[in-house]
Amino acid sequence: MTRRNRLALGAVLAAGALLLTSCGSSIGGASTQSDAAGPLKVGVIVPATGNISSAGLALKAGFELGVEKINAEGGVNGKPIEYTVEDDSSDPATSTQLAKKYVQAGDVSLLFGTITGDTAAAVASVANSAKIPFATSILGDPAVCSRYAWGFGESTDQLLTPIVPDLLAKYGKRVAIVGSDYNFPRDYAASAEKIVTAAGGTVVAQEFSPLGTTDFESTIGRLKAAAPDLVLSMVVGADAIVFTKQAQAFGLLTPTLGYEGAPLDADYYPAVADQVTGREHAVRWSDGFADDESKAFVAAYRKKTGSQAPIPEVAANAYFAIRFIAAAANDAKATAPAELNTAIAGFRFDSPLGKGTHFAGPANILQATMSTVTIGAGGAYPVTKDHGMVADTETTCG
């Protein structure tokens, strides 16, 4: 993600149902409505297959639920949103090809999606060249500087700043950082080191492993030898589950060791419940939010997917992202890419992500709220600390 992204794996999603029965879209298909009246058209790119398909399908489900609600409320400028979904299998080269395909077709107002930071960077580059807005719902800092890139997930600073001081006070000052070996986890580590140091802690170890790693024993051994009090993990995808289970099996992950990061995301919970229950986790949204709109989204998501597992944050980010964009488009009466981009830049939107959420700073960071949840038995993610709007106007892009 994600936001910039956290990979999500482990959610029990009805993949076939999401791919084959979603109204108004198809994987690799075409939108079904005429563009004679200039509707808002969205080109969606997600990993619908492959190692992180559950995250892609969660994003797709959240996006589609947002579109369904918008269209039920009258659409954008009186016309229903149209969209097409393409599968990039989390491959940056494929992401580039699909983005170019959408651009060359000349009939999209907006590009939306992807999960990993490298695929987001690939699409952002194409969108920037074509001057078409590109929205993501994954967390992290943007890898490409572009006035056309809009990230609806939390930045790394927004993710870490509220919770790191609390974790250092609870567990101790020695921090180890571990991640998958691509751009976002390394960016996360760089931000984490600055925030840990500013809060009086010390980074005692950093480890990165290629995506697809199945044996973390040597990595865990080196982390354990550094004697950390707290481990910040941005090991993602299926690797997050493997790492977490092995960290416990090899004696690193104990009740007295602090543990925070991607493996605590809601979508992993069914696979790592024994390792993460009772731990604190920083989120922009969780299905433990008590407001009516979040509750309605949770009910709709469960009905659509058939899943009773904790709902991935990326799904909610996608849902509220397209609602933000549609509201901006309606406010400005804009669907053309340039006009839509200007509308997004100047818009403020109220949602469970915060009152008056808006974009600011050189990297177009969404200024929104953050919360700490304490993971309960059975996958409950109730909010135990509300941090309010966590501003970030300093983060830059690559």
FENLIN-V787904 format. One record per residue. RES is the residue in one letter. PSI is psi in radians with two decimals (* if undefined). Layout:
res=RES psi=PSI
res=RES psi=PSI
This chain:
res=M psi=-2.84
res=T psi=-3.08
res=R psi=*
res=R psi=0.87
res=N psi=2.58
res=R psi=2.22
res=L psi=2.54
res=A psi=2.18
res=L psi=2.62
res=G psi=-0.20
res=A psi=2.44
res=V psi=1.56
res=L psi=2.52
res=A psi=1.47
res=A psi=-0.78
res=G psi=-0.72
res=A psi=-0.70
res=L psi=-0.69
res=L psi=-0.60
res=L psi=-0.35
res=T psi=0.14
res=S psi=2.26
res=C psi=2.38
res=G psi=0.10
res=S psi=2.92
res=S psi=2.65
res=I psi=2.00
res=G psi=0.10
res=G psi=-2.89
res=A psi=2.66
res=S psi=2.72
res=T psi=-0.05
res=Q psi=2.66
res=S psi=2.57
res=D psi=0.31
res=A psi=-0.63
res=A psi=0.11
res=G psi=0.91
res=P psi=2.86
res=L psi=2.10
res=K psi=2.31
res=V psi=2.28
res=G psi=1.97
res=V psi=2.36
res=I psi=2.10
res=V psi=2.73
res=P psi=1.59
res=A psi=-0.23
res=T psi=2.87
res=G psi=-2.94
res=N psi=-0.52
res=I psi=0.53
res=S psi=-0.53
res=S psi=-0.62
res=A psi=-0.75
res=G psi=-0.72
res=L psi=-0.56
res=A psi=-0.77
res=L psi=-0.83
res=K psi=-0.78
res=A psi=-0.77
res=G psi=-0.77
res=F psi=-0.84
res=E psi=-0.65
res=L psi=-0.66
res=G psi=-0.77
res=V psi=-0.74
res=E psi=-0.74
res=K psi=-0.75
res=I psi=-0.82
res=N psi=-0.62
res=A psi=-0.45
res=E psi=0.10
res=G psi=-0.04
res=G psi=-2.69
res=V psi=2.07
res=N psi=0.65
res=G psi=0.05
res=K psi=2.48
res=P psi=2.53
res=I psi=2.42
res=E psi=2.56
res=Y psi=2.73
res=T psi=2.47
res=V psi=2.29
res=E psi=2.57
res=D psi=2.09
res=D psi=-0.04
res=S psi=0.44
res=S psi=0.61
res=D psi=2.06
res=P psi=-0.63
res=A psi=-0.72
res=T psi=-0.69
res=S psi=-0.77
res=T psi=-0.82
res=Q psi=-0.75
res=L psi=-0.70
res=A psi=-0.75
res=K psi=-0.65
res=K psi=-0.81
res=Y psi=-0.78
res=V psi=-0.78
res=Q psi=-0.49
res=A psi=-0.45
res=G psi=0.38
res=D psi=0.52
res=V psi=2.50
res=S psi=-0.42
res=L psi=2.46
res=L psi=2.53
res=F psi=2.40
res=G psi=-2.56
res=T psi=2.90
res=I psi=-0.98
res=T psi=2.73
res=G psi=-0.61
res=D psi=-0.61
res=T psi=-0.63
res=A psi=-0.72
res=A psi=-0.68
res=A psi=-0.82
res=V psi=-0.68
res=A psi=-0.66
res=S psi=-0.75
res=V psi=-0.80
res=A psi=-0.70
res=N psi=-0.77
res=S psi=-0.64
res=A psi=-0.14
res=K psi=0.83
res=I psi=2.30
res=P psi=2.52
res=F psi=2.12
res=A psi=2.37
res=T psi=2.80
res=S psi=0.24
res=I psi=2.73
res=L psi=2.88
res=G psi=3.05
res=D psi=2.48
res=P psi=2.38
res=A psi=-0.28
res=V psi=2.25
res=C psi=2.14
res=S psi=2.34
res=R psi=-0.07
res=Y psi=0.03
res=A psi=2.26
res=W psi=1.92
res=G psi=2.07
res=F psi=-0.09
res=G psi=2.94
res=E psi=2.55
res=S psi=2.87
res=T psi=-0.73
res=D psi=-0.71
res=Q psi=-0.58
res=L psi=-0.73
res=L psi=-0.65
res=T psi=-0.73
res=P psi=-0.54
res=I psi=-0.46
res=V psi=-0.82
res=P psi=-0.67
res=D psi=-0.71
res=L psi=-0.69
res=L psi=-0.70
res=A psi=-0.57
res=K psi=-0.70
res=Y psi=-0.55
res=G psi=3.04
res=K psi=-0.17
res=R psi=2.11
res=V psi=2.32
res=A psi=2.51
res=I psi=2.31
res=V psi=2.50
res=G psi=2.90
res=S psi=2.69
res=D psi=1.36
res=Y psi=-3.04
res=N psi=-0.78
res=F psi=-0.85
res=P psi=-0.57
res=R psi=-0.66
res=D psi=-0.71
res=Y psi=-0.77
res=A psi=-0.71
res=A psi=-0.77
res=S psi=-0.73
res=A psi=-0.72
res=E psi=-0.72
res=K psi=-0.76
res=I psi=-0.70
res=V psi=-0.79
res=T psi=-0.76
res=A psi=-0.48
res=A psi=0.12
res=G psi=0.15
res=G psi=3.10
res=T psi=2.31
res=V psi=2.06
res=V psi=-0.19
res=A psi=2.58
res=Q psi=2.32
res=E psi=2.43
res=F psi=2.44
res=S psi=2.54
res=P psi=2.58
res=L psi=2.41
res=G psi=0.03
res=T psi=2.36
res=T psi=-0.17
res=D psi=1.83
res=F psi=0.23
res=E psi=-0.79
res=S psi=-0.69
res=T psi=-0.80
res=I psi=-0.65
res=G psi=-0.73
res=R psi=-0.68
res=L psi=-0.76
res=K psi=-0.67
res=A psi=-0.43
res=A psi=-0.13
res=A psi=0.97
res=P psi=2.73
res=D psi=-0.42
res=L psi=2.36
res=V psi=2.17
res=L psi=2.06
res=S psi=2.21
res=M psi=0.69
res=V psi=2.28
res=V psi=3.01
res=G psi=-2.67
res=A psi=-0.50
res=D psi=-0.59
res=A psi=-0.68
res=I psi=-0.81
res=V psi=-0.83
res=F psi=-0.80
res=T psi=-0.78
res=K psi=-0.72
res=Q psi=-0.58
res=A psi=-0.64
res=Q psi=-0.77
res=A psi=-0.61
res=F psi=0.18
res=G psi=0.12
res=L psi=-0.87
res=L psi=1.78
res=T psi=2.92
res=P psi=-0.41
res=T psi=-0.09
res=L psi=2.27
res=G psi=2.53
res=Y psi=2.12
res=E psi=2.63
res=G psi=-2.83
res=A psi=-0.72
res=P psi=-0.22
res=L psi=-0.03
res=D psi=2.65
res=A psi=-0.60
res=D psi=-0.34
res=Y psi=-0.22
res=Y psi=-0.79
res=P psi=-0.50
res=A psi=-0.39
res=V psi=0.48
res=A psi=-0.74
res=D psi=-0.50
res=Q psi=-0.43
res=V psi=-0.25
res=T psi=2.31
res=G psi=-0.12
res=R psi=2.72
res=E psi=2.60
res=H psi=2.35
res=A psi=2.31
res=V psi=2.76
res=R psi=-0.61
res=W psi=2.59
res=S psi=2.83
res=D psi=0.09
res=G psi=-0.02
res=F psi=2.42
res=A psi=-0.03
res=D psi=2.75
res=D psi=-0.66
res=E psi=-0.70
res=S psi=-0.74
res=K psi=-0.70
res=A psi=-0.70
res=F psi=-0.77
res=V psi=-0.81
res=A psi=-0.75
res=A psi=-0.68
res=Y psi=-0.76
res=R psi=-0.68
res=K psi=-0.73
res=K psi=-0.76
res=T psi=-0.37
res=G psi=0.13
res=S psi=2.38
res=Q psi=0.07
res=A psi=2.84
res=P psi=2.46
res=I psi=2.24
res=P psi=2.41
res=E psi=-0.57
res=V psi=-0.52
res=A psi=-0.78
res=A psi=-0.71
res=N psi=-0.71
res=A psi=-0.73
res=Y psi=-0.88
res=F psi=-0.43
res=A psi=-0.85
res=I psi=-0.49
res=R psi=-0.70
res=F psi=-0.86
res=I psi=-0.75
res=A psi=-0.71
res=A psi=-0.69
res=A psi=-0.73
res=A psi=-0.72
res=N psi=-0.70
res=D psi=-0.69
res=A psi=-0.07
res=K psi=0.87
res=A psi=2.34
res=T psi=-0.32
res=A psi=2.54
res=P psi=-0.85
res=A psi=-0.76
res=E psi=-0.70
res=L psi=-0.72
res=N psi=-0.76
res=T psi=-0.67
res=A psi=-0.76
res=I psi=-0.73
res=A psi=-0.57
res=G psi=0.17
res=F psi=2.62
res=R psi=2.42
res=F psi=2.36
res=D psi=2.27
res=S psi=3.11
res=P psi=-0.25
res=L psi=-0.11
res=G psi=2.76
res=K psi=2.24
res=G psi=0.51
res=T psi=2.49
res=H psi=2.93
res=F psi=2.50
res=A psi=2.88
res=G psi=2.94
res=P psi=-0.33
res=A psi=0.24
res=N psi=1.04
res=I psi=2.27
res=L psi=2.16
res=Q psi=1.86
res=A psi=3.11
res=T psi=2.81
res=M psi=2.64
res=S psi=2.75
res=T psi=2.28
res=V psi=2.69
res=T psi=2.06
res=I psi=2.12
res=G psi=2.93
res=A psi=2.44
res=G psi=0.03
res=G psi=0.33
res=A psi=2.37
res=Y psi=1.05
res=P psi=2.58
res=V psi=2.22
res=T psi=-0.16
res=K psi=2.18
res=D psi=2.02
res=H psi=-0.08
res=G psi=-2.89
res=M psi=2.15
res=V psi=1.79
res=A psi=2.53
res=D psi=1.71
res=T psi=0.16
res=E psi=-0.44
res=T psi=2.37
res=T psi=3.10
res=C psi=2.98
res=G psi=*
